[in-house]
């Protein structure tokens, strides 16, 4: 699966992900909903993300680098209440 930012594409190009890793992070969602859920790691924007599922040929698979999920970090954020 490829993910592309419309703002950073010319400079950096597409990023390729394993669909199983994206399911672990976002759940079993449609590709169209996934593009709204992701944000660009380079510029931080999420308003111009494109996603699509591909089945690359062997020659194309040899050229692309697939990003793999290492771990999921959960951020703790305090919520305060007066009283």
C-alpha positions as CSV (number, residue, x, y, z in Angstrom):
1,X,0.0,0.0,0.0
2,X,1.3,3.5,-0.8
3,X,0.7,6.7,1.0
4,X,1.6,10.1,-0.5
5,X,1.5,13.6,0.8
6,X,0.6,16.2,-1.8
7,X,2.8,18.8,-0.3
8,X,6.0,16.7,0.2
9,X,5.7,14.4,-2.8
10,X,7.9,16.3,-5.2
11,X,10.7,16.3,-2.7
12,X,10.5,12.9,-1.0
13,X,8.2,10.7,-3.0
14,X,5.7,8.0,-1.9
15,X,6.0,5.8,1.2
16,X,5.0,2.1,1.1
17,X,3.5,0.3,4.0
18,X,2.5,-3.3,4.8
19,X,-1.3,-3.4,5.0
20,X,-1.2,-5.7,8.0
21,X,0.8,-3.1,9.9
22,X,-1.7,-0.4,9.1
23,X,-4.6,-2.6,10.3
24,X,-2.8,-2.9,13.6
25,X,-2.6,0.9,14.0
26,X,-5.9,2.1,12.5
27,X,-8.1,-1.0,12.5
28,X,-9.9,-2.6,9.5
29,X,-10.9,0.6,7.7
30,X,-11.5,1.5,4.1
31,X,-8.6,3.1,2.1
32,X,-10.6,6.3,1.7
33,X,-11.1,6.6,5.5
34,X,-7.4,5.8,6.0
35,X,-6.3,8.8,4.0
36,X,-8.3,11.0,6.4
37,X,-6.8,9.3,9.5
38,X,-3.2,9.6,8.6
39,X,-0.9,12.6,8.6
40,X,2.4,13.3,7.0
41,X,5.4,12.5,9.2
42,X,7.5,15.1,7.4
43,X,5.2,18.2,7.3
44,X,2.6,17.2,9.8
45,X,-0.4,18.0,7.5
46,X,-3.3,15.7,7.0
47,X,-5.4,17.6,4.5
48,X,-3.7,16.3,1.3
49,X,-2.9,12.6,1.9
50,X,-3.6,10.0,-0.8
51,X,-3.6,6.3,-0.2
52,X,-4.0,3.3,-2.5
53,X,-3.6,-0.4,-2.4
54,X,-1.2,-2.0,-5.0
55,X,0.0,-5.4,-5.9
56,X,3.5,-4.7,-7.2
57,X,5.1,-6.8,-9.9
58,X,8.4,-8.6,-8.9
59,X,10.6,-5.9,-10.6
60,X,8.7,-3.1,-8.9
61,X,8.8,-4.9,-5.5
62,X,12.6,-5.1,-5.7
63,X,12.8,-1.3,-6.1
64,X,10.5,-0.1,-3.3
65,X,11.2,0.0,0.4
66,X,8.3,-1.1,2.6
67,X,8.1,0.6,6.0
68,X,7.5,-1.9,8.8
69,X,5.8,-1.3,12.2
70,X,8.3,-1.6,15.0
71,X,6.1,-0.7,18.0
72,X,3.1,1.4,18.9
73,X,3.8,4.1,21.5
74,X,0.9,5.4,23.6
75,X,1.2,9.0,24.9
76,X,-0.1,9.7,28.4
77,X,-1.8,13.1,28.7
78,X,-3.2,14.4,32.0
79,X,-6.8,15.5,32.2
80,X,-7.6,17.9,35.1
81,X,-10.8,18.6,37.0
82,X,-11.4,21.5,39.4
83,X,-12.9,20.8,42.7
